[in-house]
Amino acid sequence: MLFESYGARAVEGPEAIVALRDSIVAGLEEELAIGRAMTAKPVLRRLPSYWDRYTGGPWRDDLDVETGVRADRLEAIAREITRHPEGFAMHPKVAKGLERRLAMVLGEAPIDWSTAEALAFGSLLLQGTPVRLAGQDSRRGTFNQRHAVWIDRETGREHIPLQQLAQSPAFFEILDTPLSEAASLGFEYGFSRDYPEALVCWEAQFGDFANGAQVIVDQFVVAAEDKWGLLSGLVLLLPHGFEGQGPEHSSARLERYLQLAAEDNIQICQPTTSAQYFHLLRRQALGSWRKPLIILTPKGMLRLPAAGSDRLELTRGRFLSVLPDSAAAGARRVLVCSGRIAHDLRAERTRRAVKDVAIVVLEQIYPFPDKALAAALGELSGAREIVWVQEEPANMGALSFVRPRLQQLVGDRHVTTVHRSASASPATGSTKAHAIEQQRLMDLAWARFD
């Protein structure tokens, strides 16, 4: 009908249009016959050769890599990223922070979060690995912690110290992006597809803000490998932590990513020390396994002394999916947790002078580290009480994901949970209410259940 209607108005006349139609239909029928006769699934695409050395599929232990960096190289990086250009009018507070950063790497103080990040970036650049970070206020750091771009107070001239370390073909790019999360994350996802050899990071100002890019996460980040066989090593940095800052500044919605996790499609990690963060970033860049990585990054923990690491921890080893507690070998109870609350629990254990409670920290939640967690709990076989502790409400966080897996690992030992009450909002907007809730969490975690 359409052909005849168009043909009636065409200069060639309806006969020519009908002949064209018949030709097209015949061609389609021929292609259909060829397709029906095929016995093997055709290759829909061929990836460029620069993807040849990268792999997807399920995680295997042999895919892990050593990520330590020699102490002399760390010191060289630190000196370069804290050296002022001649005649550069540095802001006094930034200059003071850079002095502290160098002192940390020289062993005079524990290395904090932002310093470990800068060392990870710098070490990758020296190895020829490109690094790109984009996000809202990422150049300075939302919490005034990064200062990756310096601005001359008198001239407005910019200086990006990490760019001085890039060894060809590496490059370092860091950009502040608008509050349009879907557009920014979508671009960075595409960038990671074109540069599989690069460490490509997108940072939300607060983890909650990633909900503005949920369509990109759902359609591409978590599903592209399953739908199209396309890999990505994109990193999402999502500040997370219940610290009395209100409902829009607390939760990275960990539960959403866990609900989307299947077939080893993504990695979800919540490192609790600066060394762990250092090794995690380097593992993502240096390994051949290309999967999106969601990191729940801290806020208050950025400067928490307990989250700092000795520089030797950066010179050896690799990222650990579980932090065991061998110091409490005779424990009667084990508290299993993830994130900032691990430091709170340790501080409370010290305050209460408790000797028979172990604290095991889950640093990687997905792919779930069954073997590493089983080994950590195996060292504590005398403990009959296993408690999952989280700061998030009962209907959020990792509770529903972790508990059944934890119960399966511990067998006949019952798993109890401690958490905030289920809530429609991630967190209270009252600092006082938050403090009361936090103390109640501690009291429940240390209460005697037997």
C-alpha positions as CSV (number, residue, x, y, z in Angstrom):
1,M,0.0,0.0,0.0
2,L,2.8,2.4,0.9
3,F,4.7,1.7,-2.3
4,E,1.6,2.3,-4.4
5,S,0.8,5.5,-2.6
6,Y,4.3,6.8,-3.0
7,G,4.4,5.6,-6.7
8,A,1.3,7.5,-7.6
9,R,3.1,10.7,-6.7
10,A,6.6,9.8,-8.1
11,V,7.8,11.0,-11.5
12,E,8.9,7.5,-12.5
13,G,5.3,6.3,-12.1
14,P,3.9,3.5,-9.9
15,E,5.3,0.7,-12.1
16,A,8.9,1.7,-11.2
17,I,8.1,1.8,-7.5
18,V,6.4,-1.6,-7.5
19,A,9.5,-3.1,-9.3
20,L,11.7,-1.5,-6.7
21,R,9.5,-3.0,-3.9
22,D,9.7,-6.5,-5.5
23,S,13.5,-6.2,-5.8
24,I,13.8,-5.3,-2.1
25,V,11.5,-8.0,-0.9
26,A,13.4,-10.6,-3.0
27,G,16.7,-9.5,-1.5
28,L,15.3,-9.7,2.1
29,E,13.9,-13.2,1.4
30,E,17.3,-14.3,0.1
31,E,19.1,-13.0,3.2
32,L,16.4,-14.6,5.4
33,A,17.0,-18.0,3.7
34,I,20.8,-17.6,4.3
35,G,20.2,-16.8,8.0
36,R,17.9,-19.7,8.5
37,A,20.5,-22.1,7.0
38,M,23.3,-20.9,9.4
39,T,24.4,-23.4,12.1
40,A,26.8,-21.0,14.0
41,K,26.0,-17.7,15.7
42,P,27.5,-14.9,13.6
43,V,30.0,-12.4,15.0
44,L,28.1,-9.1,15.3
45,R,31.2,-7.0,15.9
46,R,34.9,-7.2,16.1
47,L,36.6,-5.2,18.8
48,P,39.6,-3.1,17.9
49,S,43.0,-4.7,18.4
50,Y,43.7,-2.5,21.5
51,W,41.2,-4.7,23.4
52,D,43.1,-7.9,22.7
53,R,45.0,-8.1,26.0
54,Y,41.9,-7.6,28.1
55,T,39.4,-10.1,29.3
56,G,36.0,-10.3,30.9
57,G,34.0,-13.3,32.2
58,P,34.2,-14.7,35.7
59,W,36.9,-13.7,38.2
60,R,39.8,-16.1,38.7
61,D,42.5,-15.8,41.3
62,D,45.3,-15.9,38.7
63,L,44.0,-12.6,37.4
64,D,45.2,-10.8,40.5
65,V,48.3,-8.7,40.3
66,E,51.0,-7.4,42.7
67,T,50.6,-3.7,43.2
68,G,53.3,-2.6,45.6
69,V,55.6,0.3,44.6
70,R,59.2,0.8,45.8
71,A,59.7,3.3,48.6
72,D,62.2,5.3,46.6
73,R,59.7,5.7,43.7
74,L,57.0,6.8,46.1
75,E,59.3,9.4,47.5
76,A,60.2,10.6,44.0
77,I,56.5,11.0,43.2
78,A,55.8,12.8,46.4
79,R,58.6,15.3,45.8
80,E,57.4,16.0,42.3
81,I,53.7,16.5,43.2
82,T,54.6,18.8,46.1
83,R,57.2,21.0,44.3
84,H,56.1,24.5,43.6
85,P,57.0,26.0,40.2
86,E,59.3,29.0,40.5
87,G,57.4,32.2,41.1
88,F,54.1,30.4,41.7
89,A,52.0,32.2,44.4
90,M,50.6,29.2,46.3
91,H,47.7,29.6,48.7
92,P,49.2,29.2,52.2
93,K,46.7,26.5,53.3
94,V,47.4,24.5,50.2
95,A,51.2,24.9,50.7
96,K,50.9,23.7,54.3
97,G,48.9,20.6,53.2
98,L,51.5,19.8,50.6
99,E,54.2,19.9,53.2
100,R,52.2,17.4,55.3
101,R,51.8,15.2,52.2
102,L,55.5,15.0,51.7
103,A,56.1,14.3,55.4
104,M,53.7,11.4,55.2
105,V,55.6,9.7,52.4
106,L,58.9,10.3,54.2
107,G,57.6,8.3,57.0
108,E,56.9,11.1,59.5
109,A,53.1,10.4,59.7
110,P,50.6,7.8,58.4
111,I,49.7,8.3,54.7
112,D,46.2,9.7,54.4
113,W,43.5,8.9,51.8
114,S,44.2,11.7,49.3
115,T,48.0,11.2,49.5
116,A,47.6,7.5,48.7
117,E,45.4,8.4,45.8
118,A,47.9,10.8,44.4
119,L,50.7,8.2,44.8
120,A,48.6,5.6,43.0
121,F,47.9,8.0,40.1
122,G,51.6,9.1,40.0
123,S,52.9,5.6,40.0
124,L,50.6,4.6,37.1
125,L,51.6,7.6,35.1
126,L,55.3,6.7,35.5
127,Q,54.5,3.2,34.2
128,G,52.9,4.7,31.1
129,T,49.3,4.2,32.2
130,P,46.9,7.1,31.4
131,V,44.8,8.4,34.2
132,R,41.6,10.4,33.9
133,L,39.3,11.7,36.7
134,A,36.1,13.7,36.1
135,G,33.4,14.8,38.5
136,Q,31.8,17.6,40.5
137,D,34.5,19.6,42.2
138,S,37.0,16.8,41.6
139,R,40.0,19.0,40.9
140,R,40.0,20.4,44.4
141,G,38.1,17.5,46.0
142,T,34.6,18.0,47.5
143,F,36.1,17.7,50.9
144,N,39.0,20.0,50.3
145,Q,41.3,16.9,50.2
146,R,42.7,16.5,46.7
147,H,44.2,19.8,45.3
148,A,45.2,18.1,42.0
149,V,45.1,21.5,40.3
150,W,46.9,24.5,41.8
151,I,46.0,28.1,41.0
152,D,48.4,31.0,41.3
153,R,46.7,33.5,43.7
154,E,48.1,36.5,41.7
155,T,47.8,35.5,38.1
156,G,45.2,32.7,38.0
157,R,47.7,30.4,36.2
158,E,47.0,26.7,36.7
159,H,49.6,24.0,37.5
160,I,48.7,20.3,37.5
161,P,51.7,18.5,39.2
162,L,50.7,15.0,38.2
163,Q,51.0,15.9,34.6
164,Q,54.7,16.3,35.1
165,L,55.0,12.6,35.8
166,A,53.3,11.2,32.8
167,Q,55.5,9.0,30.7
168,S,54.5,8.5,27.1
169,P,51.9,7.2,26.1
170,A,50.4,8.2,29.5
171,F,48.4,11.4,30.1
172,F,46.7,12.8,33.2
173,E,43.4,14.6,32.9
174,I,41.2,15.9,35.7
175,L,38.1,17.9,35.1
176,D,35.2,19.5,37.0
177,T,32.0,18.5,35.4
178,P,28.5,20.0,35.7
179,L,25.7,18.7,37.9
180,S,24.4,16.6,35.0
181,E,25.4,13.1,36.2
182,A,23.9,11.1,33.3
183,A,25.8,13.2,30.7
184,S,29.1,13.1,32.6
185,L,29.0,9.4,33.5
186,G,27.9,8.5,30.0
187,F,30.9,10.3,28.5
188,E,33.3,8.7,30.9
189,Y,31.9,5.2,30.2
190,G,32.5,5.9,26.5
191,F,36.0,7.1,27.2
192,S,36.7,3.8,29.1
193,R,35.6,1.9,26.1
194,D,38.1,3.7,23.8
195,Y,41.0,3.6,26.3
196,P,40.9,0.2,28.0
197,E,44.5,0.7,29.1
198,A,43.6,3.9,31.1
199,L,42.4,4.3,34.7
200,V,39.2,6.2,34.0
201,C,37.3,7.5,37.1
202,W,34.0,9.3,37.5
203,E,33.4,10.8,40.9
204,A,30.1,11.9,42.4
205,Q,30.1,14.9,44.7
206,F,28.3,12.7,47.2
207,G,27.4,9.0,46.5
208,D,23.7,9.8,46.5
209,F,24.1,12.0,43.4
210,A,24.9,9.0,41.2
211,N,21.1,8.4,41.1
212,G,21.0,11.1,38.5
213,A,23.0,8.8,36.3
214,Q,21.1,5.6,37.1
215,V,20.0,5.1,33.4
216,I,23.7,4.9,32.4
217,V,24.4,2.5,35.2
218,D,21.4,0.2,34.3
219,Q,21.8,0.3,30.5
220,F,25.6,0.2,30.1
221,V,27.8,0.0,33.2
222,V,26.3,-3.2,34.6
223,A,24.8,-4.8,31.5
224,A,26.9,-4.1,28.5
225,E,29.0,-7.3,28.8
226,D,26.0,-9.5,29.1
227,K,24.0,-7.7,26.3
228,W,26.7,-7.0,23.8
229,G,30.0,-8.6,25.0
230,L,31.5,-5.1,25.6
231,L,33.9,-4.6,28.5
232,S,34.7,-1.5,30.5
233,G,37.1,-0.7,33.3
234,L,35.3,2.5,34.4
235,V,35.7,3.4,38.1
236,L,32.8,5.1,40.0
237,L,34.0,6.9,43.2
238,L,31.0,7.4,45.4
239,P,31.5,9.1,48.8
240,H,29.5,7.2,51.4
241,G,29.2,7.3,55.2
242,F,26.6,8.0,57.8
243,E,28.1,10.9,59.6
244,G,25.2,13.2,60.5
245,Q,25.2,15.1,57.1
246,G,21.6,14.3,56.2
247,P,19.7,12.1,53.8
248,E,21.2,13.5,50.6
249,H,24.8,13.3,51.8
250,S,25.1,9.9,53.4
251,S,24.4,6.9,51.2
252,A,25.8,5.8,47.9
253,R,22.9,3.4,47.7
254,L,25.1,0.3,48.0
255,E,22.0,-1.9,47.9
256,R,21.2,-0.8,44.3
257,Y,24.6,-1.9,43.0
258,L,24.4,-5.2,44.8
259,Q,21.0,-5.8,43.3
260,L,22.5,-5.3,39.9
261,A,25.4,-7.5,40.6
262,A,25.4,-10.9,38.8
263,E,27.7,-13.1,36.7
264,D,30.8,-11.1,38.0
265,N,29.6,-8.1,35.9
266,I,31.0,-5.5,38.3
267,Q,33.2,-5.0,41.3
268,I,31.9,-3.3,44.5
269,C,34.5,-2.4,47.1
270,Q,34.6,-0.3,50.3
271,P,38.2,0.0,51.4
272,T,38.8,1.2,54.9
273,T,42.5,2.2,54.7
274,S,44.5,4.4,52.4
275,A,46.8,1.5,51.5
276,Q,43.8,-0.6,50.5
277,Y,42.6,2.2,48.3
278,F,46.1,2.6,46.7
279,H,46.3,-1.1,45.9
280,L,42.7,-1.2,44.6
281,L,43.3,1.6,42.1
282,R,46.5,0.1,40.9
283,R,44.9,-3.4,40.6
284,Q,42.1,-1.9,38.4
285,A,44.6,-0.3,36.0
286,L,47.4,-3.0,35.9
287,G,45.3,-6.1,35.7
288,S,43.9,-7.6,32.5
289,W,40.4,-8.1,33.9
290,R,38.2,-5.3,32.7
291,K,35.1,-4.8,34.8
292,P,33.5,-1.6,36.1
293,L,34.5,-0.9,39.7
294,I,32.2,0.8,42.2
295,I,34.2,2.2,45.2
296,L,32.4,3.5,48.2
297,T,34.8,6.2,49.1
298,P,34.9,8.0,52.5
299,K,34.1,11.5,53.8
300,G,35.2,11.9,57.4
301,M,37.5,8.9,57.0
302,L,39.6,10.9,54.5
303,R,41.5,12.4,57.5
304,L,40.8,9.8,60.2
305,P,44.1,8.7,61.7
306,A,42.9,5.1,62.0
307,A,42.4,5.0,58.2
308,G,45.9,6.1,57.5
309,S,48.6,3.6,56.5
310,D,52.3,3.3,57.0
311,R,54.2,3.9,53.8
312,L,55.6,0.3,53.9
313,E,52.0,-0.9,53.3
314,L,52.2,0.7,49.9
315,T,55.5,-0.9,49.0
316,R,54.3,-4.6,49.2
317,G,51.4,-6.8,48.5
318,R,48.0,-6.2,46.9
319,F,44.4,-5.3,47.7
320,L,42.9,-7.6,50.3
321,S,39.2,-8.4,49.8
322,V,38.9,-9.3,53.6
323,L,40.8,-7.9,56.5
324,P,41.0,-10.7,59.2
325,D,41.5,-10.2,62.9
326,S,44.1,-12.7,63.9
327,A,44.8,-10.7,67.1
328,A,41.6,-12.0,68.6
329,A,42.2,-15.7,67.9
330,G,40.3,-16.8,71.1
331,A,37.2,-14.6,70.4
332,R,33.8,-15.8,71.5
333,R,32.0,-13.4,69.0
334,V,32.9,-12.1,65.6
335,L,31.6,-8.7,64.3
336,V,31.7,-8.7,60.5
337,C,31.3,-5.3,58.8
338,S,32.3,-3.0,55.9
339,G,33.3,0.6,55.8
340,R,33.8,3.4,58.3
341,I,31.9,1.5,61.1
342,A,34.9,-0.9,61.3
343,H,37.0,1.9,62.8
344,D,34.1,2.9,65.2
345,L,33.8,-0.7,66.4
346,R,37.6,-1.0,67.0
347,A,37.6,2.3,68.9
348,E,34.6,1.0,71.0
349,R,36.4,-2.3,71.7
350,T,39.4,-0.4,73.0
351,R,37.2,1.9,75.1
352,R,35.4,-1.0,76.6
353,A,38.6,-3.0,77.0
354,V,36.9,-6.1,75.4
355,K,39.3,-9.0,74.7
356,D,37.0,-11.7,73.3
357,V,35.4,-10.0,70.3
358,A,37.0,-10.1,66.8
359,I,36.3,-7.6,64.0
360,V,36.5,-8.9,60.4
361,V,36.2,-6.3,57.7
362,L,34.7,-7.0,54.2
363,E,36.6,-4.7,51.9
364,Q,35.2,-6.2,48.7
365,I,31.5,-7.1,48.7
366,Y,31.2,-8.3,45.1
367,P,32.3,-10.6,43.6
368,F,31.7,-12.0,47.1
369,P,35.1,-13.2,48.5
370,D,33.9,-16.6,49.8
371,K,37.3,-18.1,50.2
372,A,38.9,-15.2,51.9
373,L,36.1,-14.7,54.3
374,A,35.9,-18.4,55.1
375,A,39.6,-18.3,55.9
376,A,39.2,-15.3,58.2
377,L,36.3,-16.9,60.0
378,G,38.1,-20.3,60.1
379,E,40.8,-18.7,62.3
380,L,37.9,-17.8,64.7
381,S,36.3,-21.2,64.9
382,G,35.7,-20.9,68.6
383,A,33.3,-18.0,68.2
384,R,29.7,-19.0,68.3
385,E,28.2,-15.6,67.7
386,I,28.6,-14.1,64.3
387,V,27.1,-10.6,63.9
388,W,26.8,-8.5,60.7
389,V,27.0,-4.8,61.7
390,Q,26.1,-2.0,59.3
391,E,25.4,1.7,59.7
392,E,22.7,1.8,57.0
393,P,19.0,1.1,57.7
394,A,17.8,-2.5,57.5
395,N,16.3,-2.1,54.0
396,M,19.5,-0.6,52.6
397,G,23.2,-1.3,52.6
398,A,24.7,-4.8,52.2
399,L,22.5,-6.6,54.8
400,S,20.2,-8.6,52.4
401,F,23.1,-9.4,50.1
402,V,25.6,-10.5,52.7
403,R,23.6,-12.2,55.4
404,P,22.6,-15.3,53.4
405,R,26.1,-15.7,52.1
406,L,27.6,-15.3,55.5
407,Q,25.2,-17.8,57.0
408,Q,26.1,-20.3,54.4
409,L,29.8,-19.9,55.3
410,V,29.4,-20.3,59.1
411,G,27.1,-23.3,58.9
412,D,25.3,-24.0,62.2
413,R,26.6,-20.8,63.8
414,H,23.7,-18.3,63.8
415,V,24.2,-14.9,62.1
416,T,22.7,-12.0,64.0
417,T,22.5,-8.5,62.5
418,V,22.8,-4.9,63.9
419,H,21.6,-2.0,61.8
420,R,19.4,1.1,61.8
421,S,15.7,0.5,61.6
422,A,14.2,0.3,58.1
423,S,13.6,3.8,56.7
424,A,12.1,5.5,53.6
425,S,15.0,8.0,53.9
426,P,18.7,7.0,53.9
427,A,19.5,9.1,57.0
428,T,18.1,11.5,59.5
429,G,18.6,15.2,59.0
430,S,19.3,15.8,62.7
431,T,22.8,15.7,64.0
432,K,21.6,14.9,67.5
433,A,19.3,12.1,66.2
434,H,22.2,10.7,64.2
435,A,24.5,10.6,67.3
436,I,21.8,8.8,69.3
437,E,21.4,6.3,66.5
438,Q,25.1,5.7,66.3
439,Q,25.5,5.1,70.0
440,R,22.6,2.7,69.9
441,L,24.3,0.8,67.1
442,M,27.5,0.5,69.2
443,D,25.5,-0.7,72.3
444,L,23.7,-3.4,70.2
445,A,26.9,-4.5,68.6
446,W,28.6,-5.0,72.0
447,A,25.5,-6.4,73.8
448,R,25.7,-9.9,75.1
449,F,23.3,-12.1,73.1
450,D,24.0,-15.3,75.0
